[in-house]
Amino acid sequence: MLKIEAQSWCDKSGWRDSGSLMLKLFFWLRYLCKRRIVFLSVAAVALSVSLLIVVASLFTGFIAAFERSAVDAIGDIILAAPSGVTFDKYPELVKRLEQTNIVEAATATLSCEGLLHVGKGNVRGVTVWGIEPGPRARVTKLKDALIRQKQMPGEPSFEVPGMPGKVGGFVGIGMVADPNERTDEYDQKAALESMVGQQVLVTTGTMSQFLDGAGEPKRVLVPFSISDIVFTGVYQLDESLVYVPIKTLQEALYPDEKGSPATSVNIRLRPSVDPEMAVVQIRGLWRVFAEEELGWTTYLTGATRIQTAQEMQHQYVVEIRKQMGVLLLVFGVISFSVVVLVFCIFYMIVRLKRKDVAIMKSCGASSAAVAWIFLGFGITVGIMGAGLGAVLGYLITVNINTIEGWIRATFGLKLWQSSVYMFARIPNVVDWEWALILVGLSIAAAATGALMPAALAARTRPVEVLRYE
């Protein structure tokens, strides 16, 4: 039958060159319909591509979420004094920064470590940040993280509802509530109702300095009422950060100082400003300010850390990328079985279709044209599998939280826990750059698997095959 059809193609159209695109399509479609085992190759390519796309997207999404969480919490750039050192006159520094053409907003922070006493038997270690909520919200996404004030107009404040004049503060939701064991989610409404207005106490300390430079630790108590609860979605932040008014913390830690000490300045850059170039300019501004206004030595000025949020997370991100590379390598080696599978299937097709090849050559097809028929068929299989795999990988990635929830509800297996993986939800953004690379590699792999069978078909001698026909 194939002999008659092929001969008809040659006679009716006058095409003696089976390298014609239409004739190639004819054979590709025929083999695809008659040899359905080819769909096994398509499925193997699709599964490999989808698996690698999901792995690459989850890792890059996690890295992007990690870097974004740092920017949301501290701003684009942080200027931090050396450990154990504070600096004065920060309002003047903030003013100078905001007068430049690269800084949109800046705000100071006074930081210390302490213990938070929420109730009887409920004591935990925390990091206390003394802040100005209005300026802080302009530099970071503080307001978006406040459960009560997120939808309220105006800037956030420490004002306690129904308690005018009370010193208020914010606490992370992980300090006042526990996530649901099955869903790993917090009951935010219940946490607000039970904790807002409640009096809590932070125990911290400072060093009392003497004329000879020696010092002794001094315990400091900072009581305040909870005015709002912070939910950033980042477990480490939600379980360890306490926000109080910077003036309250200054008066508690440094009651004898007349100035306004701070430990760092958080900076938000204007849109389209290069953070790396901004760091250089801010470092020069700080050097002038520290020497002229603070009278700092060159050593202290140089020891001040001025970094972008991404630089602060660089070491951690590098390690994650290493793990990503190792995992992609492992799955890539496993996916190499696609090449072997395509080779076996196409080798079988070539062996079974030697008569077809002989007929094509007897009609005038060159060896190169015959080879391209099978090689093109392999590329077509790769394109079909890669396209299907890309769609499947996209659907799995964007719906990964739904899939994880279904597995948890059906099998009781919790695959994602914020206390382990940092974030409340799995990052589910497809990395299209990696997806395109993997699609290209999968097509190349399918072509590689079809290469040797195509060469075998090209070497077929019509006389030897059709001798007894």
N, C-alpha and C positions, 0 to 999 in steps of 0.2 A: 504493500500500500504506500509506504513512504517512498519507495523507489518510483512509483508512478507519479506521485505528487511532486517530488523533486524534479523528475524529468519534465513534467508539465511546466514547472516554474522555468526551467531552462529553455524549453521550446517556445512557450507562448510569449514570454517576456523578452526573449533574446539575451537574457543575462547568463553569461557563462562564468561569471565571477561570483562565487557564493560568499565573498566578502561583503556583498551588498548588505546594507543595514536592514532592509526589509526581509531579506532571506535569513539573516541572523535572528531577527525577531521571530520569524516563523519557527525556527528550530527551538529557540528559547522557550516560547509559549508551549510548543508541543511537548518538550521534555518536562516542563513544569507541570503540565496536565497529566501526562502519561506516567511519569515517575514521581509519584507523590512522596517518596522517601526524601526527596529534595526538601520538603517542608520541615524535615527534621533538622536540616542544616540551618534553615531560616530561624527555627525556634531556638536552636543553640546560640546563634549569633545574637538574637533578640534578648535572651536571658543574660548572656554575658554582658552586653552593652547596658541593659537596665541595671544590673547589679553594680557595675562599676560607676555608672552615673549617680546612683543613690549613695554609694560610699563616698565619692568625691564631693557631692553636694552637701551631705551631712557634715563632713569634716570642714569644708570651706565655710559652710553656714555657721558652724560652731565658732570658727575662728573670727568670722565677721561679727557675730553676736558678742563675742568676748571683747573684741576691740571697741565695738560700739557701746557696750556697757560701761567701759572706762571713760569714754568721752561723755556719756550721759551723766556719769557720777561726778567727774572732776573737771570737765571742760576739755578744750583742745590742748592746752598747755598748762603745766603746773610749775610754779616757781617756789621751791621749798628750801627753807634754811637748813643748814647742817643739823644733824641730830642733837637734840638738847639745847638748841639755840633759838631764840625768838628775835624778831626785829620790830622796831617801832615805826611810827609815822606811815603806816600802810595806806591811810587815805590819800596822802600825797603821791605815793607810788601808783595807786589805782588811777588817780587823776592823770598822771603822766602817761600811763599805758593807754588810757582811753582817748588821749589826745593824738595818738599816732594814727596812721592810716591803715594799720593792720589789725588793731584790736577793737572788737565791737563792745565787749563788756569785760569787767574784771571784778573780783571780789576776794576778800581775805578770809582765811580760815585759821582758827586756833585749835590745834589737835592735841589730844592726850589719851592715855589708856586708863581704864578704870573698871569698876565692878558696878553693875546695875542691880539694884534691889527692887524687884517688882512686887514681891510679897513674901510672906513667910516661907522660907525654904527655897525661894526662887531667886537665885543669885547667879549671874553669869558675867563673864568677861566681855567687855565692849570697847569700841573705839569711840571717843566722844569728839564731835566736831562742833566747835563754836562758830556759828555762821550768822550772816544777815540774810534772812529768807528771801527778801525782795531781790537784791542783787544776785543772790545765789541762783534764783530761778531764771535770771537773764543769762547766766553763764552755763548752767546745766539744765537738765530736765527734772528738776526737783518737784515742780508743781504737778507734772504728769504722774509722778510716783505717789503723791499724797492721796489717800483714799477719800478723805472727807472734803478737801478743798480743790480736788482736781477740776470739778465742774463749776466751781464758784468764780464769779468775776473778780478781777483785780489780782494783785500780787498775794502770794501766800504770807501768812503771819503766824506767830507763836501764840496768838490770843486764844485763851481757853474758853470754849463756849459756856456761857453762864457764870464765868468767874473773872470778871474784870479786875485787872491789877495783878493777877496771879502769873508767876513765871511759868511759861509753857515750854514744851519741847516735843520733838518727834522721836518715835522709836520704830525700828524695823518690825514688821509683822511677825517675823520668826522669833522675836523675844516675848511676845504676848499671846501667841497662839500656835497650835500645832496643826500641820496639814493633815487632811484626811488620809487614813492608811491606804485606802483603795485608789482614790483619785489623785492623791498628792496635791490637793488644792486647799486653800485656806477659806474659811468662812469669814469674809471680810466684814460683812454687815454685823455679825455677832461680835467680832473683835472690836469694832468701833463702839458698839453699844455698851460693851462691858469695860472698855479701857479708857475711853476719852474722859478726861476730868480726874482720873485716878492719880493720886500722889505717889511718885516713885523717887528713888534716891540713887545718885551716882557717887560712889566713893572713888576718889582719885588722889593724886598727890603731886607735890612739887619739891624742889630742893631749896631750902633756905640758905642763901649765900651769905658768907661772912667776909670781912675785909681781907682776910688772908687767902681767900679763894676757896676755902673748904666749905662744905655744905652738909646738911643733914636732911633726910626726908621728912616731909611734913604732910600729914593726912589732910585731905580737903573733902568736904561734903558739899554736893551740889543737888539740893532738892528741887523738883519741878513737877508740874502736872502735865499729863499727856494731853496735847491739844490735837494731835493727828497721828496717823499711822502710815508708815512708808512701805509701799510694796513696789519694788523695782523689777521683780521677777528673777533677780540674781540672788541665789541662796546666801552666798557669803556676805553680801551687803545687808540683806534683810534680817540676818540673825546677829549682826555685830555692830551696826552703826546707830549711834544716838546723836541727835541734833539738838543743840540748845543755843540760846542767844549768845553771841560772841562776847557781849559786855558782861553778861552774867558769869561766864567762864573766866574772863579776864579778872574780874573782881575777886573771884574765888581763888584763882591760882596765884595771882600777883597783886595782892591788895596794897602793897607798899609802892608800887610803880605808878607814876603819874601819867605815863603814856598809854598807848593802846597796842600791846604786844600781839603778834600773830606769828604763826609758824609757816604759812604758805599763802600764796596768791594764786587763785584759779582764773584762767584766762580763756575767753572765747574769741576766736578770730573772725574777721569779716569773711563773707563768702568769697571763694576763689583765691584766698590767700594761701600760699604754700607754707605748711607748718614748719618745714625744715628751714626755710629762709626766715620765717618769723622768729624762730628760736635764736638765730644769730642776732637779729635786730634787738630782741628783748634782752639778750645777754649783755649787749652793749649799753642799753638803757639802765639795766640793773647795776652794772659796774659803776657808772657815773653816780647813780642814786646812793649806792652803798657807801661810796667813798666820801661824797659831799654831804649827805644828810645824816648818815649813820656813823661815819667815822670808822668804818670797818677796815681791817687789814686786808692786804691782797689775798692772804690765805683764806680768810673767811669768805671773802667775795667769790673767790674761785671755787670754794667748796660748796657753794649754793647750787642746788640741783635745778636745772631748767630743762625740762623734757616735754615732748609731746606725749599724749596718752598712749599712743601706739608704741612709743619707745619704752615706756614703763612696762608694757606687756610683752616686749620683744622676745625675751628668753623663753617665756612660756609658749608663745606662738611658734617659735622655732621647733620646740619639742613636739608640739602637736603636728606640725607639718612633717616631721620625721616619721611619726607614727602613721600619718596618712600615706606617705610614700611607701612605707613597708607594707601596709595593708593593700594598697593598690598593686604593688609588685606581686604579693601572694595571690590575689584574685586574678591578676593578669596571667600568671603562670598557669593557674587552674583553667582560665579561659583559653589558653593555648590549645586545649583539646578541640576547640572549634576548627582549627587548621587541620588537625588529624581527621576529624569527622568529615569535613568537606572533601579532603583528599580521598578518603575511603569511598564516599558516595559517588564522587565524580569518576574515580577510577573504575568503579563498578559500571557506571553508565557508559563510559568509553568502551569497556570490554564487551558490554552487551550490544552496543550500537556500532560495532565495527562495520557492519554492512552499510549503515547510513553514511559513515565516513567514506567508505569506498565509493558509494554512489555520488557523494558530493565531489570527490576527487575526479571521478570519471566524467563528471559534468564540467570539469575545467577548474575546480577550486584549487587554489594553491595551498601548500602546507601551512603558510602563515595565516591564510584565511580560515582554515579549519581550526587551527590553534586558537584563533581569536573568537571563534564561535563558542568554544568551551570555556575559554578564559573570561569572555564577556558574560557567559552564563554564571560563572562563579562571582563576578563583580555584581551582577544583578541580584544574586542570592544575598550577597553582603549588603547591598543597598536596602533590600526589602527587610532583612533582619535588623540592620542598624536603625532604620526608620521606625520599625515596630518597637525595638528596644528603647529608642529615645522617647517615644510616646509612653511606654510602660514605665520607664524610669521617672519621667515627669509626673505621671499620675501617682506613683508611689511616694515620691518626695513631697509633693504639695499636700498629700493626704496622710502623711506619716503619723501625725498626732491622732487622727481618727482611727488609723489602723492600730496604733499602740493602745488606744482606748478600747477598741473592740477585743484585742487579745487579752487585755487586763480584765474586761468584763466576762469574757467567755471562759478563759482558762485560769483566771486569777493570777496571771503572771505579770508582774510590774517590770516592764523593760526600761523605763525611764523614771528616775527619781531625782528631784531637784537637789537634794542634799548630797548626791553623788556627782551629778553632771552639771551642777551650778544653776542651770536655767529651769524655769517653771515649765517651759514648753520646748519641744524639739525644734531647732531651727529647720525650716522647711522651704528654703529658697533654692531653686535649681541653679547650679553653676554652669551656665551655657558655654563658657570657655572650655571647661573640661569636657562637657558633653560633645562639643564639636570635635575635639581631639580624639575622644574615644570612638565616636562614629567613624572618623577617618581611619583609625587604626583597625577597627573591626572590618571595614570594607577591604583594607589591605590584607588582613588576615585571611578573609574568604578568597581573595584573588590568589594569595600564596598557596592555599590548599588546592585550588583548581589548576595551578600552573603545571605541575608534573603530568596530571592526566591530559591536559591540553597538549603538552609536548608529545605524549604518547600517541594521541590522536593524529597529530601532524605527521608522525612517522609511519602511519598506516599506508601499506601498499595495496592499491585496489586489485591488482592482479592476483595477489595471494589470497585476498579475502573472497573475491567473486569467482575464483577458479571453478568451484563446484556448483555455482548457482545457475 
